[in-house]
Amino acid sequence: MNEIAEKIRKYIADNLNQDINKLVLKGCPFEEVSIEFLVNQIEARKRLKKKLPSWIENQKIMFPPLINLAQTSSEITANYKSKLLQGDSIIDLTGGFGVDAYYLSKKFKKVFHIEHNAELSKLAKYNSALMMQSNIDFLNQNSIDFLKYLTKKVDCIYVDPSRRNEQKRKVFQLKDCSPDLIENWSLIASKTKNLLIKTSPILDLKLGLKQLSNVVEIHIVSVKNEVKELLWIIDFEALQTNETKIKCIDFNGTSEMTFEGNFTLEDKAESIFSPPQKYLYEPMSSIMKSGLFNLVSRRFKLKKLDINTHLYTSDKHIENFSGKVFEISEIVPYKTKLVKKRLKSMKLNVVKKNFPTLVKELINKFKIEEGGENFVFFTTSQNTKIVILCKRIS
Ligand SMILES: C[S@@+](CC[C@H](N)C(=O)[O-])C[C@H]1O[C@@H](n2cnc3c(N)ncnc32)[C@H](O)[C@@H]1O
């Protein structure tokens, strides 16, 4: 693969803020590449600005078609994953664009990047050379075949199965992703002791635990409160228990918020319920995904608004809560006339939790101007619909 010429790199950098349609209409100013190539590089650089900031800084890095980039890990999540594994050798069964393999290569002596898409394999190898990472072997082949012929065990295997089926439709169930891990479970187990799987954030945790064995930890990773990845740590030599650790983690720029538990503790813990008091607590989204709602109540000594309302309350402010905290100014019963009168001409951030109406419909119905410092929660407590006015304090 040839390096992009200086003049082409300059064109890409100079046109990052231009209208793509206008660029296409103008046509390609170079003979060496097509306008499709140029537009793809520009679009990729724009879209990955937050996901891969240090890769974007390097003007020589080349990007694959956008469809291959959608499932790429971000720098933050790839770096996090590389710290979950230890050893000398690791195979990345689904190398793709190579972000995860790159961060793994900083922790392992030898990384095998296996990718059956020839273009993607070449591109990942080219970019890796640019970033001076020399301990990754790039192999353009089917990873299941690679494993079948592998004679020596490796310390770890990492897999981020493709979540697009043959018709290029999005899928998330393990059996629909490629490679099919369930079908190849014993083959994988015969080649390593430690396996790390990245799956879609949509996958149900209890279903995943039923379908996979020897799961010792699940990490629910969010960035700026948006769940990005579910990580399943498998130890093929561990005994199967009901106490798989669940770790929720959010990366928010400079800080990290965490929460840990397991389903056995969750079943044993009981929530205490109460109507809203002085403070309102909304757990971070990775906790919402974990379903460890009773543990939140017990751990932080907070009362829950209702069985299906995953909002909590207290009279005294609880510090270090893993989520957002609000100070309540008023609670209004959900009576249309009353709410209309109270919310009239207010600028508010609208949240709904365990409430049947869509946020969009609530905004229209009550003529709410969105934004500002104050919040309004449409929710249910003690089986009754209520409206909570509050201000965020942390
Ligand atoms: C979700 S992407 C991986 C992204 C990668 N972790 C990264 O950070 O850039 C999955 C990749 O696995 C590849 N793949 C799927 N099944 C494969 C198989 N059986 N053998 C080799 N590669 C496979 C796909 O072509 C795709 O590029």
The ligand as an SDF file (V2000), in Angstrom:
LIG
                    3D

 27 29  0  0  0  0  0  0  0  0999 V2000
  -16.2910   -5.1770   14.7800 C   0  0  0  0  0  0  0  0  0  0  0  0
  -15.0230   -5.3080   13.6120 S   0  0  0  0  0  0  0  0  0  0  0  0
  -13.5760   -5.2530   14.5900 C   0  0  0  0  0  0  0  0  0  0  0  0
  -13.0940   -3.8650   14.8690 C   0  0  0  0  0  0  0  0  0  0  0  0
  -11.7950   -3.8530   15.6320 C   0  0  0  0  0  0  0  0  0  0  0  0
  -11.9280   -4.4190   16.9450 N   0  0  0  0  0  0  0  0  0  0  0  0
  -11.2430   -2.4330   15.7280 C   0  0  0  0  0  0  0  0  0  0  0  0
  -11.1350   -1.9150   16.8350 O   0  0  0  0  0  0  0  0  0  0  0  0
  -10.9320   -1.8490   14.7110 O   0  0  0  0  0  0  0  0  0  0  0  0
  -15.1210   -7.0000   13.1700 C   0  0  0  0  0  0  0  0  0  0  0  0
  -14.1680   -7.4280   12.0850 C   0  0  0  0  0  0  0  0  0  0  0  0
  -14.0930   -8.8500   12.0720 O   0  0  0  0  0  0  0  0  0  0  0  0
  -13.9430   -9.3040   10.7670 C   0  0  0  0  0  0  0  0  0  0  0  0
  -14.3620  -10.7220   10.7610 N   0  0  0  0  0  0  0  0  0  0  0  0
  -15.6040  -11.2100   10.9820 C   0  0  0  0  0  0  0  0  0  0  0  0
  -15.5980  -12.5580   10.9500 N   0  0  0  0  0  0  0  0  0  0  0  0
  -14.3040  -12.9310   10.7130 C   0  0  0  0  0  0  0  0  0  0  0  0
  -13.6590  -14.1800   10.5700 C   0  0  0  0  0  0  0  0  0  0  0  0
  -14.3410  -15.3260   10.6780 N   0  0  0  0  0  0  0  0  0  0  0  0
  -12.3430  -14.1980   10.3170 N   0  0  0  0  0  0  0  0  0  0  0  0
  -11.6370  -13.0350   10.2170 C   0  0  0  0  0  0  0  0  0  0  0  0
  -12.1930  -11.8250   10.3270 N   0  0  0  0  0  0  0  0  0  0  0  0
  -13.5200  -11.7540   10.5910 C   0  0  0  0  0  0  0  0  0  0  0  0
  -14.8130   -8.3630    9.9510 C   0  0  0  0  0  0  0  0  0  0  0  0
  -14.3930   -8.3200    8.6070 O   0  0  0  0  0  0  0  0  0  0  0  0
  -14.6020   -7.0310   10.6850 C   0  0  0  0  0  0  0  0  0  0  0  0
  -13.5910   -6.2890   10.0870 O   0  0  0  0  0  0  0  0  0  0  0  0
  1  2  1  0
  2  3  1  0
  2 10  1  0
  3  4  1  0
  4  5  1  0
  5  6  1  0
  5  7  1  0
  7  8  2  0
  7  9  1  0
 10 11  1  0
 11 12  1  0
 11 26  1  0
 12 13  1  0
 13 14  1  0
 13 24  1  0
 14 15  1  0
 14 23  1  0
 15 16  2  0
 16 17  1  0
 17 18  1  0
 17 23  2  0
 18 19  1  0
 18 20  2  0
 20 21  1  0
 21 22  2  0
 22 23  1  0
 24 25  1  0
 24 26  1  0
 26 27  1  0
M  CHG  2   2   1   9  -1
M  END
$$$$
